[in-house]
């Protein structure tokens, strides 16, 4: 299932961690808000999406809801800046 949402980017943070298999991995975490800052949360995104996002700006994100043997998650696939003149309404 595809999911589209509009988020305001509050902060971005990348780091490294050791995976279960012992390999080094990178993580890209974004803190966002929605609905005039009533909703605040964190998401993990791919590096290409992380590189597009800028703090303080709003974006339309598209992702795919996936089910795996390890659980459910959303794989965020793209981000597009929201035009100030054409704001999305959720």
ChimeraX attribute file (.defattr): number of C-alpha atoms within 10 A of each C-alpha:
attribute: neighborCount
match mode: 1-to-1
recipient: residues
	/A:1	7
	/A:2	12
	/A:3	13
	/A:4	14
	/A:5	14
	/A:6	22
	/A:7	25
	/A:8	23
	/A:9	20
	/A:10	18
	/A:11	15
	/A:12	18
	/A:13	11
	/A:14	12
	/A:15	9
	/A:16	10
	/A:17	11
	/A:18	10
	/A:19	10
	/A:20	7
	/A:21	6
	/A:22	8
	/A:23	8
	/A:24	10
	/A:25	10
	/A:26	13
	/A:27	14
	/A:28	18
	/A:29	18
	/A:30	19
	/A:31	17
	/A:32	22
	/A:33	19
	/A:34	16
	/A:35	12
	/A:36	8
	/A:37	11
	/A:38	7
	/A:39	10
	/A:40	15
	/A:41	11
	/A:42	14
	/A:43	13
	/A:44	19
	/A:45	19
	/A:46	15
	/A:47	13
	/A:48	12
	/A:49	16
	/A:50	20
	/A:51	12
	/A:52	12
	/A:53	19
	/A:54	16
	/A:55	13
	/A:56	13
	/A:57	15
	/A:58	24
	/A:59	22
	/A:60	17
	/A:61	18
	/A:62	17
	/A:63	18
	/A:64	14
	/A:65	12
	/A:66	12
	/A:67	10
	/A:68	7
	/A:69	5
	/A:70	6
	/A:71	7
	/A:72	10
	/A:73	13
	/A:74	17
	/A:75	17
	/A:76	20
	/A:77	15
	/A:78	17
	/A:79	22
	/A:80	14
	/A:81	17
	/A:82	17
	/A:83	12
	/A:84	9
	/A:85	6
	/A:86	7
	/A:87	13
	/A:88	14
	/A:89	7
	/A:90	8
